[in-house]
Amino acid sequence: MGGEEFRDFRRIADAVAADIARGRLRPGDRLPPQRLFARRRRIAPSTASRVYGELVRRGLVVGEVGRGTYVRAVPEPTGRALTEPPALPAEVNLELNYPSAPGQSEVLSASLGPLLRPDVFAEATQTAAAAGTPRARAAASALLAYGSWCPGPERLLFTGTARQAIAGALAALVPPGGRVGVEALTYPVVREIAARLRLTLVPLATDAHGLRPEAVAAAHRGAPLSALYVQPTLHNPTCVTMPEARRRELGETARDLGLPVVEDRIWSFLYPEAPEPLAAYAPERTYVVDGLSKRIAPGLSVGLLVTPGPDDEQAAAALRSGGWTAGRFALEAATRWLTDGTADRLAAAKRADAADRHARVTACLSGHDVHTDPHAYYAWWRLPAPWRGETFTAAAAAHGIAVTPGAAFAAGATTAPDTVRIGLASPPYDVLEAALRRLAAIAGAGPARCFT
């Protein structure tokens, strides 16, 4: 880049920054498309692109996929934007979402004492196959059994995390370049997995009952799908739980199309009254993913993959080649927690905790368009106008609160809604309440006055 060109785009960026500082461009205002900006300024499109990039680098604007570039909320020179905001610690992370029951560490460590005996420890530090051990298979089969659905131990495979189970299932089912149908709003990690495996995610329409079977069929007719990834229970981020009739219809669609389904049940332990797994309606088509990071603890976890048939060598090979099999020590620890009742006790405590946190969301965000569920550890907030997800996220961050913008969940070319997801699991109750009230105050203040 020549020195003169560098100075030119910097001067133009300085001029736009000055307009923002003087209030001529206000938080939430949309900048013109780059080509129109270039014509108005009589500059090359490449220079306009550098101007916008510089404004993003300075934190003055934010680009939203499919919508354009918007002025971010910026600090006011003097005064306070919010009236007596609730006290908060320096940072509150409402992006991370790892629940912890009271006394969890003590309960977990108590079960591991026998595992540390030298003779037992020596065996527990050996390598483990994707199929784990007979005891682990039996324990996991009992854990996952739900209603009429009971996966046989011979169908169990083990990974380090549930994320790795998703990756292994997709690697086994979908060739590079293949198409995977997903809900239009989906788990962000699936987007990362698809990018690494060179898979194409196909966003599919949903409604108040979850994924629409006719959308699956239409997408498959347009260009064949290799697999479907779906979250029927406590969908992340929307909290929707698919009713029994929709699960049955979706299962029939998968069978009719010959379409493999990866069913993510990582949060299902929080909702024991939910309908049976999708696997109960299409057992020969469904790969079930679950794990222990939410039930037990994120740092010593095991992922679970249930295959449609016994001894699925294709899935096991995908796990081996990806380096995704579970560590033996974690597998032995998990087996003890599953068989001695520790996992069940922790799950019950976390169900009660999720209900308590849901009540706090309902109280602190009363009057706002927030969708949640008494069983869920997250809330999906449709923001009031003129807020957009990215600008609200930036405003919350300026107040020390991390939330996740809706754009993080948008698959493919899906237009991100004006929403944020709030993770509820991690902060203490008082900190959570203070953060929620602060977020409500930010929302009410509007983009122009959201910074202290």
Buried (B, 14 or more C-beta within 10 A) or exposed (E): EEEEBEEBBEEBBEEBBEBBEEEEBBBBBBBBEBEEBBEEBEBEEEBBBBBBBBBBEBEBBBBBEEBBBBBBBBEEEEEEBBEEBBEBEEEBBBBEBEBBBEEBEEBBEEBBEEBEEEEEEEEBEEEBBBBBBEBBBBBBBEBBEBEEBEBEBEBBBBBBBBBBBBBBBBBBBBEEEBBBBBBBBBBBBBBEBBEEBEBBBBBBBBEEBBBBBEBBBEBBEEEEBBBBBBBBBBBBBBBBBBBEEBBBBBBEBBBEBEBBBBBBBBBBBBBEEBBBBBBBBBBEBBBBBBBBBBBBBBEBBBBBBBBBEEEBEEBBBBBEEBEBBBBBBBBBBBBBBBBEEBBBBBBEBBBEBBBEBBEBBBEBBEEBEBBBBBBBBBBBBBBBEBBBBBBBBBBBEBBBBBBBBBBBBBBBEBEBBBBBBBBBBBBEEEBBBBBBBBBBBBBBBBBBBBBB
